[in-house]
Amino acid sequence: MWLRENQIFWFITGTILILSGTFLLYFPLKPWFTYFRQLRAQPRQTEQQQFIGVPWEQVAVELHHLSAVSYIGLRTMYTLNFICPLPGETDKKYLISLPVYSKEEGLSLFELIRDYMEHGAQGIEQTAAAKLQTETADYTRAAYRQKMQEMRRKNPLFYPLWRLWNIVTLRYWAHWYLERDLDVLPAQMMNREEVVNWCQPLPESEWQPMSAELQEANQRVRALYAVGYQWESEEVRSVLQDYVQVS
């Protein structure tokens, strides 16, 4: 009788512990559940992708940043966004976002793209982006392994608990996914035949000349830069507003 009651007690206790652990495990796994639910909700692309041409002067450029606090600390993400009108559509636009590590890198990257669109490949080495020293990406698996080595060396007592938490939250899988999404897949896309053909430089005879309004705005902005004004300065923003109103 005593043995049976003891078995019932441990069965109930074990069941409660398992249910409690499952409930607590839900919180670190909740972001992944949300991600996969939203991924399934996105419509599948069945049509073949096509490349379209958009006039450069109709492209709007914005630098966005988002700061958020997670269990591993404060994180700030920057994106350089290109907003393009869709041919044949009056109220729809297409958004292209490029991840960057800082405001300076975002502005330098835009300067590189703008200089290429206006003057071609010659002279790009003179832009600020050519001199920008970028850091190793912290989203790769190699960076995560380096982080583990640093934690093991600096915090040997705290390291086992930190490592266990990373295993529970699937952090290594997250680094693998980001590396695949940001490095592997774009490299595969750039090697596609249609992309390689599309990226071939156009002959100068097919270049679209800049409008007189854009040339004037560029000259005014360069003159302001020469005397010390910056992108955020009211004087520079005023020139841009004048160009937007004219165009």
DRENDO-639039 format. One line per 2 residues: number of its first residue (from 1); their letters; for each residue x, y, z of C-alpha. Coordinates in Angstrom, 1 decimal, always signed. Each point is the difference from the previous one (the first is absolute). Layout:
# DRENDO-639039
NUM> a> X,Y,Z  ... .
This chain:
# DRENDO-639039
1> mw> +0.0,+0.0,+0.0  +2.8,+2.4,+1.0 .
3> lr> +1.9,-0.8,-3.3  -3.1,+0.7,-2.1 .
5> en> -0.6,+3.4,+1.7  +3.7,+0.9,-0.4 .
7> qi> -0.3,-0.8,-3.8  -3.1,+2.1,-0.3 .
9> fw> +1.7,+2.9,+1.8  +3.1,-0.1,-2.3 .
11> fi> -2.2,-0.4,-3.1  -2.0,+3.1,+0.9 .
13> tg> +3.1,+1.9,+1.0  +1.8,-0.9,-3.2 .
15> ti> -3.1,+0.9,-2.1  -0.1,+3.4,+1.6 .
17> li> +3.7,+0.7,-0.5  -0.2,-1.1,-3.7 .
19> ls> -3.1,+2.3,-0.6  +1.7,+2.9,+1.8 .
21> gt> +3.2,-0.5,-2.0  -1.9,-0.1,-3.3 .
23> fl> -1.9,+3.2,+0.9  +3.3,+1.8,+0.9 .
25> ly> +1.7,-1.3,-3.2  -2.7,+1.7,-2.1 .
27> fp> +1.3,+3.5,+0.8  +3.6,-0.5,-1.5 .
29> lk> -1.6,-1.8,-3.0  -2.8,+2.5,-0.6 .
31> pw> +1.9,+2.2,-2.5  +0.7,-3.1,-2.1 .
33> ft> -3.7,-1.0,+0.1  -0.9,+3.5,-1.1 .
35> yf> +2.5,-0.1,-2.8  -1.1,-3.3,-1.5 .
37> rq> -3.7,+1.1,+0.3  +0.6,+3.2,-2.0 .
39> lr> +2.2,-1.9,-2.5  -2.9,-2.4,-0.7 .
41> aq> -2.4,+2.9,-0.4  +2.1,+1.6,-2.8 .
43> pr> -1.3,-0.8,-3.5  +2.2,-2.3,-2.1 .
45> qt> +1.6,+1.5,-3.1  -1.0,-2.1,-3.0 .
47> eq> +0.7,+2.4,-2.8  +3.5,+0.4,-1.6 .
49> qq> +1.8,+3.0,+1.3  +0.7,+2.8,-2.4 .
51> fi> +2.3,+3.0,+0.1  -1.4,+3.4,-0.7 .
53> gv> +1.6,+3.4,-0.6  -0.8,+3.0,+2.2 .
55> pw> +1.2,+3.5,-0.7  +2.7,+0.9,+2.5 .
57> eq> -1.5,+3.4,+0.7  -3.2,-1.6,+1.2 .
59> va> +1.7,-2.1,+2.6  -0.4,+1.3,+3.6 .
61> ve> +2.7,-1.0,+2.5  -0.4,-0.2,+3.8 .
63> lh> +2.2,-1.1,+2.9  -2.0,-1.8,+2.7 .
65> hl> +1.2,-1.2,+3.4  -1.7,-2.1,+2.7 .
67> sa> +1.2,-0.6,+3.6  -1.3,-2.8,+2.1 .
69> vs> +0.9,-1.7,+3.2  +0.3,-3.8,+0.1 .
71> yi> +1.2,-2.5,+2.5  +3.6,+0.5,-1.4 .
73> gl> -0.1,+3.8,+0.3  -0.7,+3.1,-2.1 .
75> rt> +0.0,-0.5,-3.7  -0.2,+2.8,-2.7 .
77> my> -0.7,-0.9,-3.6  +0.4,+2.3,-3.0 .
79> tl> -1.4,-0.4,-3.5  +0.6,+2.0,-3.1 .
81> nf> -3.4,+0.0,-1.8  -0.7,+0.7,-3.7 .
83> ic> -3.7,+0.7,-0.8  -0.8,-0.4,-3.7 .
85> pl> -3.2,+0.6,-1.9  -1.5,-3.0,-1.7 .
87> pg> -0.5,+0.4,-3.8  -3.6,+0.4,-0.8 .
89> et> -1.0,+0.6,+3.6  -0.9,+3.4,+1.5 .
91> dk> -0.3,-0.8,+3.7  +2.3,-3.0,+0.4 .
93> ky> +3.7,+0.0,+0.7  +2.7,-2.6,+0.4 .
95> li> +2.4,+0.0,+3.0  +3.5,-1.3,-0.1 .
97> sl> +1.9,-0.1,+3.3  +3.8,-0.5,+0.4 .
99> pv> +1.2,-0.7,+3.5  +2.9,+2.2,+1.3 .
101> ys> +1.9,+0.1,+3.3  -0.1,+3.8,+0.6 .
103> ke> -1.3,+3.3,-1.3  +3.4,+0.8,-1.4 .
105> eg> +0.1,-3.2,-2.0  -3.5,+0.6,-1.3 .
107> ls> +0.8,+3.5,-1.2  +3.3,-1.2,-1.5 .
109> lf> -1.7,-2.9,-1.8  -2.6,+2.4,-1.5 .
111> el> +2.8,+2.3,-1.1  +1.6,-2.9,-1.7 .
113> ir> -3.2,-1.0,-1.8  -0.9,+3.6,-0.9 .
115> dy> +3.5,+0.7,-1.4  -0.2,-3.2,-2.1 .
117> me> -3.5,+0.8,-1.3  +1.1,+3.6,-1.0 .
119> hg> +3.6,-0.5,-1.2  +0.5,-3.8,-0.6 .
121> aq> +2.7,-2.2,+1.5  +2.8,+2.5,-0.5 .
123> gi> +0.8,+2.0,+3.1  -1.8,-2.3,+2.5 .
125> eq> +3.3,-0.5,+1.8  +0.0,+3.6,+1.0 .
127> ta> -3.3,-0.3,+2.0  -0.2,-0.3,+3.8 .
129> aa> -1.4,-3.5,-0.3  +3.3,-1.2,-1.7 .
131> kl> +1.9,+1.0,+3.2  -2.6,-1.4,+2.4 .
133> qt> +1.4,-2.7,+2.3  -2.7,-2.5,+0.7 .
135> et> +0.0,-2.4,+2.9  -0.5,-3.7,-0.1 .
137> ad> -3.8,-0.8,+0.0  -1.1,-1.1,+3.4 .
139> yt> -2.9,-2.1,-1.3  +2.1,-2.8,-1.4 .
141> ra> +0.7,-3.4,+1.7  +3.7,+0.9,+0.1 .
143> ay> -0.7,+3.1,+1.9  -2.2,-1.9,+2.4 .
145> rq> +2.8,-2.6,+0.6  +2.3,+2.9,+0.7 .
147> km> -2.5,+1.4,+2.5  -0.1,-3.3,+1.8 .
149> qe> +3.7,-0.1,+0.3  +0.0,+3.6,+1.5 .
151> mr> -2.7,-0.9,+2.5  +1.8,-3.2,+1.0 .
153> rk> +3.2,+2.0,+0.6  -1.5,+3.1,+1.7 .
155> np> -2.9,-1.6,+2.0  +0.9,-3.6,+0.6 .
157> lf> -2.5,-0.3,+2.9  -2.9,+1.6,-1.9 .
159> yp> +0.8,-1.7,-3.3  -1.8,-3.4,+0.6 .
161> lw> -3.3,+1.8,+0.8  +0.5,+2.4,-2.9 .
163> rl> +0.7,-3.0,-2.3  -3.1,-1.9,+1.2 .
165> wn> -2.2,+3.1,-0.6  +1.3,+0.3,-3.6 .
167> iv> -0.7,-3.7,-0.6  -3.6,+0.3,+1.3 .
169> tl> -0.6,+3.2,-2.2  +1.5,-1.6,-3.1 .
171> ry> +2.5,+2.8,-0.4  +2.4,-2.0,-2.1 .
173> wa> -2.8,-0.9,-2.4  -0.8,+3.7,-0.2 .
175> hw> +3.6,+0.9,-1.0  -0.1,-2.8,-2.6 .
177> yl> -3.3,+1.3,-1.4  +1.3,+3.6,-0.2 .
179> er> +3.2,-1.1,-1.7  -2.0,-1.9,-2.5 .
181> dl> -2.5,+2.8,-0.6  +2.5,+2.9,-0.2 .
183> dv> +3.1,-1.7,-1.6  -0.8,-3.4,-1.6 .
185> lp> -3.3,+0.8,-1.8  +1.1,+3.4,-1.3 .
187> aq> +3.2,-1.5,-1.4  -2.0,-2.7,-1.7 .
189> mm> -2.5,+2.5,-1.4  +2.9,+2.2,-1.4 .
191> nr> +1.3,-3.1,-1.9  -3.2,-0.5,-1.9 .
193> ee> +0.4,+0.5,-3.7  -2.8,+2.6,-0.3 .
195> vv> +1.5,+2.0,+2.9  +3.5,-0.1,-1.5 .
197> nw> -1.3,+1.1,-3.4  -2.1,+2.8,+1.7 .
199> cq> +3.1,+1.3,+1.9  +2.0,+0.5,-3.2 .
201> pl> +0.9,+3.7,-0.4  -2.0,+1.9,-2.5 .
203> pe> +1.8,+1.8,-2.8  +0.3,+3.7,+0.5 .
205> se> -2.3,+0.5,-3.0  -2.9,-1.4,+2.0 .
207> wq> +0.6,+2.0,+3.2  -2.9,+2.2,+1.0 .
209> pm> +1.3,+3.6,+0.6  -0.8,+1.8,+3.2 .
211> sa> -2.5,+2.7,+0.0  +1.0,+3.6,+0.3 .
213> el> -1.8,+0.2,+3.4  +2.0,-2.9,+1.4 .
215> qe> +3.3,+1.4,-1.3  -0.8,+3.3,+1.7 .
217> an> -0.9,-1.7,+3.3  +3.2,-2.0,-0.1 .
219> qr> +2.1,+3.1,-0.5  -1.7,+1.8,+2.8 .
221> vr> +0.4,-2.9,+2.4  +3.7,-0.5,-0.9 .
223> al> +0.6,+3.7,+0.6  -1.6,-0.3,+3.5 .
225> ya> +2.1,-3.1,+0.7  +3.2,+1.9,-1.0 .
227> vg> -0.6,+2.6,+2.8  -0.7,-2.5,+2.7 .
229> yq> -3.8,-0.8,-0.1  -1.1,-3.5,+0.4 .
231> we> -2.9,-2.2,-1.3  -2.1,+0.8,+3.1 .
233> se> +0.5,+3.8,-0.3  -3.1,+2.1,-0.6 .
235> ev> +1.7,+1.7,-3.0  +0.6,-3.3,-1.7 .
237> rs> -3.5,-1.2,+0.8  -1.4,+3.2,-1.4 .
239> vl> +1.7,-0.7,-3.3  -1.4,-3.5,-0.1 .
241> qd> -3.5,+1.3,+0.7  +0.3,+2.5,-2.8 .
243> yv> +1.0,-2.7,-2.4  -2.9,-2.3,+1.1 .
245> qv> -2.5,+2.8,-0.6  +1.5,+0.9,-3.4 .
247> s> +0.1,-3.7,-1.2 .
